[in-house]
Structures are given as C-alpha cells and as structure tokens.
Amino acid sequence: MTVSIRKNSALSILSYTVLLLLTGYGVSYYSQMFYGFGKLVWLLIFIFLTLCFSSVRKLIVPLLIFKPFKKPVTYLYMLGGLLIPYLILKLSIHYEILLERSLIVFYKNGLLDGLQPYPLLEAVTFAPIWEELLFRGVLLFALLKVVRPIWAVIITSVIFSLFHPAYLFIILVAGIVLACIALKTKSVIPSMVTHSIWNLYTGKLFLFL
C-alpha cells in the first residue's frame, strides 16, 4: 500500500512538472501576447497547477516558513548566495568567458540599458517566487526522497540553468548555492529573497559592476 502511494505521488509530481514545463514554454514562446507580463501569467499558472496537485502542496507548504530568519547563520548563507555568483560574473566580464559574447560586448560598450520598470518588477517579485517553489521546493525535495542530496542539488541546478542559456554556468552555480540555502534552512523563503536581490542587481544595477 505504501509503495502504491509513493508511486502515485511520484507520478503526480512528474505530471505536474511536465505540465509546468509545457505551459512555461508556451508562455515564453508567445510572450508578445502578454505585453511584458509573461512572468505574472506564468506565476498564475504555477499557482493554479500547484493547487490542483495535493502531493505538490504537501511538499511546498512545510517549506514556506520564516523561522530561519531568526538565525544569524541564515544571513551568512544568503550573503554567500549573492557573493559567489557576483564574483563569477565579475570574472566572466573581465576575462570574457562563460557568457554569451553579445552580452559582454554590449556591457563593455555601454549598450546595456537595464530592464524597464515592469519587467524588472516581474523579475524581482514573480520570477523568484515560482522558480524557488519549483526548483528549490518541489523538484529538490521530491528528488531528496529518491537520490542523495548532492545529486538532488546537481539535477535541479542543471535544469534551472537550462532555463537561462545566456548565463548557463553562472546560473548553474547560483542554482547550487540556492539549493544549499534551501537545504540548510529547510525553507524556500531565504533562497527566494536571495534570488530576488540577485535579479534586482542583474536587472538594474548590472551597469555598475
């Protein structure tokens, strides 16, 4: 009976993930239809699908806690989650590696204008919510039930990086750090806040690197 329940739960999480990926691809492909609010639309789809799968809700709800912020070590984890990708980004720009060549050229010639207000708002609010709940919430803690923690971290980080091909290596490292934060704190809130701050930096303050 227990094995059957576990199989049903695994199938439910797999179905949920596939539906998210398909709808996410659709929203991304037809992004022009949403007038710059694609991430908000995607967040609403994420919330709807999450409410439809009880096994997913059971994974996420225990991770929505603010208790880790009472511990000073949480802020050290978050600081590391910002500094490590920052240093890699700085080295990537300086040595012209690990980034798409066009981004480096645009940056060095002052052609990057940052994000416009609405996309920046989405990047700082909506994107960190669904990305952390999916990658550092559902996928990470579902994989922890079947593989060792290091493999759960690597697998979720690789998938996460594939969603950001222009910054593949940097996002891979960021994904690993964010996953470690979620594992250490047993919550997705600290990784969500870290993710939001990073998006604010890369979206608006990148010019001042």
C-alpha positions as CSV (number, residue, x, y, z in Angstrom):
1,M,0.0,0.0,0.0
2,T,2.8,2.4,0.9
3,V,4.7,1.6,-2.3
4,S,1.5,2.3,-4.3
5,I,1.1,5.7,-2.5
6,R,4.7,6.6,-3.3
7,K,4.3,5.7,-6.9
8,N,1.1,7.8,-7.2
9,S,2.9,10.7,-5.5
10,A,5.9,10.4,-7.9
11,L,3.6,10.2,-10.9
12,S,1.6,13.2,-9.7
13,I,4.8,15.3,-9.2
14,L,6.1,14.2,-12.7
15,S,2.8,15.2,-14.3
16,Y,2.9,18.5,-12.5
17,T,6.4,19.2,-13.7
18,V,5.7,18.3,-17.3
19,L,2.6,20.5,-17.3
20,L,4.6,23.4,-15.9
21,L,7.4,23.0,-18.5
22,L,4.9,22.8,-21.4
23,T,2.9,25.8,-20.3
24,G,6.0,27.7,-19.4
25,Y,7.4,27.1,-22.9
26,G,4.1,28.2,-24.3
27,V,4.1,31.5,-22.3
28,S,7.7,32.1,-23.3
29,Y,7.1,31.4,-27.0
30,Y,4.0,33.6,-27.1
31,S,5.4,36.2,-24.7
32,Q,4.4,39.1,-27.0
33,M,0.8,38.3,-26.3
34,F,1.2,39.2,-22.6
35,Y,2.5,42.8,-23.1
36,G,5.5,42.3,-20.8
37,F,3.6,40.4,-18.1
38,G,4.6,36.9,-19.1
39,K,6.2,36.2,-15.7
40,L,2.9,37.2,-14.0
41,V,0.9,35.0,-16.3
42,W,3.4,32.1,-15.6
43,L,3.1,32.7,-11.8
44,L,-0.7,32.5,-12.0
45,I,-0.5,29.2,-14.0
46,F,2.0,27.9,-11.4
47,I,-0.4,28.7,-8.6
48,F,-3.3,27.1,-10.4
49,L,-1.4,23.9,-11.1
50,T,0.0,23.8,-7.6
51,L,-3.5,24.0,-6.1
52,C,-4.6,21.1,-8.4
53,F,-1.9,18.6,-7.1
54,S,-2.2,17.7,-3.4
55,S,1.1,15.9,-3.3
56,V,2.8,19.0,-4.5
57,R,1.1,21.2,-1.9
58,K,2.3,18.8,0.8
59,L,5.9,19.3,-0.4
60,I,5.6,23.1,-0.6
61,V,3.6,24.1,2.5
62,P,6.2,23.0,5.1
63,L,8.9,25.0,3.2
64,L,7.1,28.3,3.4
65,I,8.4,29.3,6.8
66,F,10.2,32.4,8.0
67,K,11.7,30.9,11.2
68,P,15.2,30.6,9.6
69,F,15.5,34.4,9.6
70,K,15.7,34.2,13.4
71,K,19.1,32.6,13.0
72,P,22.2,34.7,12.1
73,V,23.7,31.9,10.0
74,T,20.8,32.2,7.5
75,Y,22.1,35.7,6.6
76,L,25.6,34.2,6.0
77,Y,24.1,31.6,3.7
78,M,22.2,34.4,1.8
79,L,25.4,36.6,1.6
80,G,27.3,33.6,0.1
81,G,24.4,33.1,-2.3
82,L,25.0,36.6,-3.6
83,L,28.7,36.9,-3.5
84,I,29.6,33.6,-5.2
85,P,27.6,34.4,-8.4
86,Y,28.8,38.0,-8.3
87,L,32.4,37.0,-8.3
88,I,31.9,34.6,-11.2
89,L,30.0,37.3,-13.1
90,K,32.8,39.8,-12.5
91,L,35.4,37.3,-13.7
92,S,33.3,36.4,-16.7
93,I,33.1,40.1,-17.8
94,H,36.8,40.7,-17.1
95,Y,38.1,37.6,-18.9
96,E,35.3,37.5,-21.4
97,I,34.3,33.9,-20.6
98,L,31.2,31.9,-19.5
99,L,28.8,34.4,-21.0
100,E,27.3,35.0,-24.4
101,R,29.7,37.1,-26.4
102,S,26.9,39.6,-27.3
103,L,26.3,40.4,-23.6
104,I,29.9,41.1,-22.9
105,V,30.2,43.3,-26.0
106,F,27.1,45.2,-25.0
107,Y,28.3,45.7,-21.5
108,K,31.7,46.9,-22.4
109,N,30.3,49.4,-24.9
110,G,27.7,50.8,-22.6
111,L,24.8,49.4,-24.6
112,L,23.0,47.7,-21.7
113,D,20.2,49.9,-20.5
114,G,18.9,47.6,-17.8
115,L,15.3,46.4,-17.6
116,Q,12.3,48.5,-18.0
117,P,10.2,49.0,-14.8
118,Y,7.5,46.4,-15.4
119,P,9.8,43.5,-16.5
120,L,12.1,44.4,-13.6
121,L,9.2,44.2,-11.2
122,E,8.4,40.8,-12.5
123,A,12.0,39.7,-12.3
124,V,12.3,40.8,-8.7
125,T,8.9,39.5,-7.5
126,F,7.1,37.0,-9.7
127,A,10.1,35.0,-11.1
128,P,11.8,34.3,-7.8
129,I,8.5,33.0,-6.3
130,W,7.7,30.4,-8.9
131,E,11.3,29.5,-9.6
132,E,12.2,28.9,-6.0
133,L,9.0,27.0,-5.3
134,L,9.5,24.8,-8.3
135,F,13.3,24.2,-8.3
136,R,14.3,24.5,-4.7
137,G,10.9,23.4,-3.4
138,V,9.1,20.7,-5.4
139,L,11.9,19.3,-7.5
140,L,14.7,19.4,-4.9
141,F,12.7,18.0,-2.0
142,A,11.0,15.4,-4.2
143,L,14.4,14.2,-5.5
144,L,15.7,14.0,-1.9
145,K,13.3,11.1,-1.4
146,V,15.0,9.0,-4.1
147,V,18.6,10.2,-4.5
148,R,21.4,11.5,-2.4
149,P,21.3,15.3,-1.5
150,I,24.3,16.1,-3.8
151,W,22.5,14.6,-6.8
152,A,19.3,16.3,-6.0
153,V,21.2,19.6,-5.9
154,I,23.0,19.0,-9.1
155,I,20.0,17.8,-11.1
156,T,17.8,20.7,-10.1
157,S,20.6,23.2,-10.7
158,V,21.3,21.8,-14.2
159,I,17.6,22.0,-15.1
160,F,17.4,25.5,-13.6
161,S,20.5,26.6,-15.7
162,L,18.8,25.4,-18.9
163,F,16.1,28.0,-18.4
164,H,18.8,30.7,-18.6
165,P,21.0,29.7,-21.5
166,A,22.7,33.1,-21.8
167,Y,24.2,32.8,-18.3
168,L,24.4,29.0,-18.2
169,F,27.4,28.5,-16.0
170,I,26.7,31.4,-13.6
171,I,23.1,30.2,-13.2
172,L,24.3,26.6,-12.6
173,V,26.5,27.8,-9.8
174,A,23.7,30.1,-8.5
175,G,21.3,27.2,-8.6
176,I,23.7,25.0,-6.5
177,V,24.1,27.8,-3.9
178,L,20.3,28.5,-3.7
179,A,19.7,24.8,-3.3
180,C,22.2,24.6,-0.5
181,I,20.5,27.5,1.2
182,A,17.1,25.8,0.9
183,L,18.6,22.5,2.3
184,K,20.3,24.3,5.2
185,T,17.3,26.3,6.2
186,K,14.6,23.8,5.4
187,S,12.7,26.7,3.8
188,V,12.4,28.3,0.3
189,I,11.9,31.8,1.7
190,P,15.6,32.7,2.3
191,S,16.5,31.4,-1.2
192,M,13.6,33.3,-2.6
193,V,14.8,36.6,-1.0
194,T,18.4,35.9,-2.2
195,H,17.1,35.2,-5.7
196,S,15.1,38.4,-5.7
197,I,18.0,40.5,-4.6
198,W,20.2,38.9,-7.3
199,N,17.6,39.6,-10.0
200,L,17.4,43.2,-8.9
201,Y,21.2,43.6,-9.2
202,T,21.5,41.9,-12.6
203,G,18.4,43.7,-13.9
204,K,19.0,47.2,-12.7
205,L,22.5,47.6,-11.2
206,F,24.5,45.4,-13.6
207,L,25.7,48.6,-15.2
208,F,27.6,49.5,-12.1
209,L,29.5,46.2,-11.8
